[in-house]
């Protein structure tokens, strides 16, 4: 298992959390997604390291921006 934390810009409410969690959680191999709204971090647990481009695309599909 691999755990990676990402910074996401633009999340302000529970709907934001649900959108990001849903999109990132749908990526192949993802077993858990935890969003910390106050810090803007998203912690993803997956079977193997995820492709950064796939994570970025999922966050953008939810309407937010992956920082870094």
TIDODO-749272 format. One line per 4 residues: number of its first residue (from 0); for each residue x, y, z of N, C-alpha, C. Coordinates in Angstrom, 3 decimals, m for minus. Layout:
NUM	X,Y,Z,X,Y,Z,X,Y,Z ~ ...
REM end
This chain:
0	0.831,m1.180,0.000,0.000,0.000,0.000,0.879,1.248,0.000 ~ 0.394,2.274,m0.668,1.093,3.545,m0.768,0.146,4.648,m0.319 ~ 0.658,5.579,0.468,m0.127,6.732,0.884,0.581,7.995,0.422 ~ m0.146,8.851,m0.282,0.414,10.089,m0.809,m0.532,11.231,m0.460
4	0.045,12.379,m0.093,m0.755,13.550,0.231,m0.530,14.625,m0.820 ~ m1.626,15.176,m1.295,m1.610,16.217,m2.321,m2.236,17.487,m1.764 ~ m1.843,18.631,m2.297,m2.470,19.905,m1.959,m3.420,20.278,m3.087 ~ m4.638,20.662,m2.710,m5.657,21.012,m3.690,m6.171,22.417,m3.377
8	m6.224,23.260,m4.385,m6.683,24.641,m4.239,m8.130,24.753,m4.684 ~ m8.921,25.515,m3.902,m10.281,25.830,m4.313,m11.377,25.144,m3.520 ~ m11.042,24.200,m2.654,m12.071,23.506,m1.878,m12.515,24.399,m0.714 ~ m13.837,24.573,m0.561,m14.342,25.453,0.491,m15.468,24.857,1.328
12	m16.013,23.705,0.921,m17.186,23.176,1.629,m17.279,21.658,1.517 ~ m18.297,21.105,2.143,m18.510,19.661,2.115,m18.749,19.128,0.712 ~ m19.419,19.911,m0.128,m19.639,19.487,m1.512,m18.293,19.334,m2.232 ~ m17.378,20.252,m1.966,m16.037,20.181,m2.558,m15.351,18.876,m2.154
16	m15.452,18.567,m0.871,m14.842,17.344,m0.340,m15.416,16.123,m1.057 ~ m16.739,16.081,m1.194,m17.385,14.942,m1.852,m16.982,14.831,m3.316 ~ m16.889,15.962,m4.008,m16.517,15.943,m5.424,m15.111,15.406,m5.623 ~ m14.171,15.932,m4.849,m12.780,15.486,m4.978,m12.644,14.024,m4.556
20	m13.274,13.665,m3.455,m13.210,12.269,m2.981,m13.760,11.303,m4.020 ~ m14.860,11.678,m4.644,m15.483,10.811,m5.648,m14.622,10.619,m6.877 ~ m14.074,11.713,m7.394,m13.253,11.630,m8.613,m11.936,10.888,m8.351 ~ m11.248,11.250,m7.290,m9.962,10.600,m6.983,m10.200,9.153,m6.559
24	m11.262,8.916,m5.807,m11.576,7.558,m5.358,m11.924,6.610,m6.489 ~ m12.310,7.154,m7.647,m12.655,6.319,m8.797,m11.435,5.866,m9.595 ~ m10.259,6.402,m9.260,m9.048,5.981,m9.976,m8.731,4.519,m9.651 ~ m8.248,3.769,m10.635,m7.927,2.356,m10.395,m6.882,2.189,m9.297
28	m7.161,1.285,m8.366,m6.207,0.970,m7.312,m6.361,1.781,m6.041 ~ m7.210,2.819,m6.070,m7.388,3.659,m4.879,m8.293,2.938,m3.886 ~ m7.819,2.828,m2.633,m8.611,2.159,m1.607,m9.202,3.136,m0.598 ~ m8.618,4.339,m0.474,m9.154,5.324,0.471,m8.737,6.732,0.062
32	m9.626,7.691,0.335,m9.343,9.106,0.093,m9.801,9.872,1.322 ~ m8.892,10.662,1.903,m9.243,11.498,3.051,m8.940,12.943,2.692 ~ m9.943,13.804,2.817,m9.785,15.214,2.498,m9.815,16.013,3.793 ~ m8.805,16.853,3.990,m8.764,17.769,5.132,m9.050,19.164,4.586
36	m10.294,19.593,4.727,m10.733,20.857,4.145,m9.952,22.068,4.672 ~ m9.720,22.190,5.990,m9.006,23.378,6.483,m7.594,23.546,5.906 ~ m6.912,22.436,5.645,m5.543,22.531,5.117,m5.484,22.383,3.606 ~ m6.577,21.949,2.995,m6.605,21.755,1.549,m5.804,20.554,1.095
40	m5.657,19.566,1.980,m4.886,18.378,1.601,m5.804,17.186,1.333 ~ m5.341,16.366,0.411,m6.042,15.136,0.055,m5.037,14.000,0.206 ~ m5.338,13.056,1.091,m4.462,11.910,1.316,m5.090,10.697,0.651 ~ m4.321,10.078,m0.230,m4.820,8.968,m1.029,m4.035,7.706,m0.700
44	m4.747,6.637,m0.384,m4.141,5.328,m0.169,m4.473,4.469,m1.377 ~ m3.438,3.858,m1.944,m3.631,3.049,m3.150,m2.743,1.815,m3.103 ~ m3.072,0.852,m3.964,m2.318,m0.391,m4.028,m0.891,m0.138,m4.491 ~ m0.728,0.777,m5.446,0.576,1.128,m6.005,0.625,2.642,m6.156
48	1.821,3.213,m6.327,1.892,4.661,m6.548,1.041,5.060,m7.755 ~ 0.326,6.166,m7.610,m0.544,6.638,m8.682,0.214,7.554,m9.632 ~ m0.230,7.573,m10.868,0.308,8.489,m11.854,m0.153,9.902,m11.491 ~ 0.792,10.826,m11.341,0.460,12.196,m10.943,m0.488,12.852,m11.939
52	m0.331,12.543,m13.215,m1.216,13.104,m14.235,m2.652,12.642,m14.059 ~ m2.827,11.398,m13.653,m4.176,10.867,m13.434,m4.823,11.533,m12.228 ~ m4.046,11.757,m11.178,m4.574,12.431,m9.987,m4.938,13.871,m10.341 ~ m4.055,14.548,m11.067,m4.318,15.935,m11.482,m5.605,16.003,m12.320
56	m5.760,15.082,m13.252,m6.957,15.064,m14.107,m8.222,14.830,m13.291 ~ m8.151,13.954,m12.302,m9.318,13.674,m11.462,m9.698,14.902,m10.639 ~ m8.703,15.580,m10.081,m8.961,16.789,m9.286,m9.551,17.879,m10.179 ~ m9.006,18.034,m11.374,m9.527,19.037,m12.304,m10.937,18.701,m12.766
60	m11.220,17.417,m12.944,m12.567,16.991,m13.336,m13.582,17.374,m12.245 ~ m13.123,17.345,m10.996,m13.995,17.739,m9.877,m14.141,19.262,m9.799 ~ m13.301,19.998,m10.527,m13.410,21.452,m10.567,m12.407,22.191,m9.710 ~ m11.318,21.525,m9.348,m10.325,22.122,m8.461,m8.933,22.004,m9.067
64	m7.947,22.547,m8.371,m6.587,22.593,m8.920,m5.610,21.898,m7.978 ~ m4.863,20.956,m8.538,m3.797,20.290,m7.791,m2.602,21.235,m7.753 ~ m2.087,21.506,m6.570,m0.975,22.442,m6.398,0.326,21.660,m6.354 ~ 1.310,22.129,m7.118,2.622,21.470,m7.095,2.782,20.405,m8.127
REM end
